[in-house]
């Protein structure tokens, strides 16, 4: 085989090579699977502040990758949470949903995980705790043949 024969119609050969690479890319992209998984959303706060509005209970995670790699992901151990533990003031915040991927990375690194919604809008206020003494109030007269000899309250103090 001579060099002139290899270089003959070289522009057509380059175009065919580029088309082949494009076909491989699109075939590979179509073989990727997207698997939606609904998980509970956990919330982390510090002891001084709390959420004053309802926070969504669940979020949807999308696992994207080859079907064999998605099968390796332990779906039961997927964990999503929002972290408000470092917030030290009242107000409204957009907190990102964080995905704990420690168990996932042990099994596979070829699965891309996205979350919907990516952020959660929350309102946070300072907790105010008051301790109240519990008292029993007895009204009326016991039925005939019954006698009130004492009363017992447990717990004696409640925190509100």
Secondary structure, DSSP 8 states (H G I E B T S, - for coil): --HHHHHTTHHHHHHHHHHHHHHHHHHHHHT-EEEEEEEEEEEEE-TTEEE-S---SEEEEEEEE-HHHHHTS-GGG-EEEEEETT--S-EEEEEE-EEE-HHHHHH-SS-EEEEESSEEEEEEEE----EEE------S---TT--------SSSEEE-
